[in-house]
Amino acid sequence: MKFIAEVDGRSYALDVRREGARVEASVDGRRYELEARETEAGAFLLLAAGGRVYECRANRAAAVAGGAREVQIGDEVFQVRLIDPKRLRGARGAGAEASGRAQVAASMPGKVVRVLVEAGASVEAGDGLVVVEAMKMQNELKSPKGGTVVEVRAEAGATVNAGDVLVVVE
């Protein structure tokens, strides 16, 4: 999976492939091979080539500023935010204006699995709004802009058609 990792304000290209405990990662083109073992919820031992061992703790529950998560490796603490470039492209391509209304519509017929927001909620660009299942795949529809949810037209279990407006963000 390809991500953009923002660590303490710096951006890195991150490509991660995981097969069981084996992890192959590329950070800005530098390759790493690791073995990851989860010792408890949110705590991992990372075994690197050459026998180096790192203890890593990720606070999954609490997001800090800008949606980043606190990650501790050894005695050092980092603010880490992972961004999926594919999801950002989808959010930007939804036709939102920087100001005004943005209507988030179903791209194909399907069934609403979950509604992630309610009217009046404050959202950032790229935040999940609704999950729609189409062709046995779940697709999370993202907010194309930051703002306030002014209208939610979707409800869990409802069938939707392509082009149906599900959420309006202003």
C-alpha positions in Angstrom: 0.0 0.0 0.0 1.3 3.4 -0.9 1.0 6.3 1.5 2.3 9.7 2.3 3.6 9.8 5.8 3.8 13.1 7.6 6.1 12.8 10.6 6.5 15.9 12.7 5.7 18.1 9.8 7.9 16.4 7.1 6.4 14.3 4.3 7.8 10.9 3.2 6.7 8.6 0.4 5.9 5.3 2.1 5.2 1.9 0.4 4.4 -1.0 2.7 3.8 -4.6 1.8 2.9 -7.1 4.6 2.7 -10.8 4.4 2.0 -12.3 7.8 4.7 -11.0 10.2 7.0 -10.1 7.3 7.0 -6.4 6.3 8.7 -4.8 3.3 8.8 -1.0 3.5 10.2 1.7 1.3 10.6 5.2 2.7 11.6 7.8 0.1 13.1 4.9 -1.9 15.1 3.4 1.0 14.1 -0.2 1.4 13.6 -1.9 4.8 12.8 -5.6 5.6 11.3 -6.1 9.0 9.4 -8.7 11.0 6.6 -7.2 13.1 5.2 -8.9 16.1 2.3 -7.3 18.0 3.0 -7.9 21.7 -0.3 -6.2 22.9 -2.8 -3.9 21.4 -0.9 -1.0 19.7 2.5 -2.3 20.8 4.9 -4.0 18.4 8.4 -5.4 18.3 10.1 -4.6 15.0 13.0 -7.0 14.1 15.2 -5.5 11.4 18.0 -7.0 9.3 21.2 -7.4 11.3 19.3 -8.3 14.5 18.3 -4.8 15.6 15.1 -4.7 17.6 12.8 -1.7 18.0 9.8 -1.4 20.4 7.0 0.7 18.8 3.8 1.9 20.5 1.0 3.5 18.5 -1.8 5.3 20.2 -4.7 4.2 18.0 -7.4 5.8 20.1 -6.4 9.4 20.4 -5.7 11.6 17.4 -3.7 14.7 18.0 -3.5 17.9 15.9 -4.5 17.4 12.2 -5.5 13.8 12.6 -1.9 12.6 13.4 -1.3 9.8 15.8 1.3 9.6 18.5 3.9 6.9 17.8 6.6 6.0 20.3 9.8 4.2 19.1 12.1 3.5 22.1 12.2 6.8 24.1 11.3 9.0 21.1 7.7 10.2 20.4 6.6 11.2 16.9 3.4 12.7 15.5 2.6 10.6 12.5 -0.2 11.1 9.9 -0.8 8.6 7.1 -2.4 9.9 3.9 -3.7 7.6 1.2 -3.1 9.5 -2.1 -5.9 7.5 -3.9 -8.5 8.7 -1.4 -7.3 12.3 -1.7 -7.6 12.2 -5.5 -11.2 10.9 -5.1 -12.0 13.7 -2.6 -10.5 16.4 -4.8 -12.2 15.1 -7.9 -15.6 15.4 -6.4 -16.0 18.9 -7.8 -16.0 20.9 -4.6 -15.4 24.6 -4.5 -13.3 26.1 -1.8 -16.4 28.0 -0.7 -20.0 27.1 -1.2 -21.8 23.8 -1.2 -20.2 20.4 -2.1 -22.6 17.6 -2.9 -21.2 14.1 -2.3 -23.0 11.6 -4.6 -22.9 7.9 -5.1 -20.7 7.0 -8.1 -22.5 3.8 -8.8 -25.6 2.0 -7.6 -25.3 0.2 -4.2 -26.4 -0.1 -0.6 -25.5 2.3 2.2 -23.6 0.3 4.8 -22.8 3.1 7.3 -23.3 6.8 7.7 -20.2 8.2 9.4 -21.5 11.8 10.0 -24.6 13.7 11.1 -25.9 17.1 10.2 -24.0 19.8 12.0 -20.8 17.8 12.1 -17.5 19.6 11.3 -15.4 17.8 8.7 -12.0 18.2 7.1 -11.2 17.5 3.4 -10.7 13.7 3.1 -12.8 12.7 6.1 -15.1 9.8 5.6 -18.8 10.6 5.3 -20.7 7.5 4.1 -19.8 3.9 3.3 -21.5 2.4 0.2 -21.3 -1.2 -0.8 -21.3 -1.8 -4.6 -20.3 -5.0 -6.4 -19.3 -6.6 -3.1 -16.8 -3.9 -2.3 -17.2 -1.2 0.4 -16.3 2.3 -0.7 -15.9 5.2 1.7 -17.1 8.5 0.3 -14.9 11.3 1.5 -15.5 15.0 2.1 -14.1 17.0 -0.8 -13.6 20.0 1.4 -13.5 21.2 5.0 -16.7 22.6 6.4 -19.9 21.7 8.1 -22.3 18.8 7.1 -25.5 20.6 6.4 -27.5 17.7 5.0 -27.4 13.9 5.3 -29.7 12.2 2.8 -28.4 8.7 3.3 -29.4 6.1 5.9 -27.9 2.7 6.6 -29.5 -0.1 4.7 -30.9 2.2 1.9 -30.3 1.4 -1.7 -28.9 4.3 -3.8 -28.5 5.0 -7.5 -25.5 6.4 -9.3 -25.6 10.2 -8.9 -27.8 10.2 -5.8 -26.6 13.0 -3.5 -25.9 11.4 -0.1 -24.3 14.3 1.9 -24.0 18.1 1.5 -21.0 19.9 3.0 -20.9 23.7 3.2 
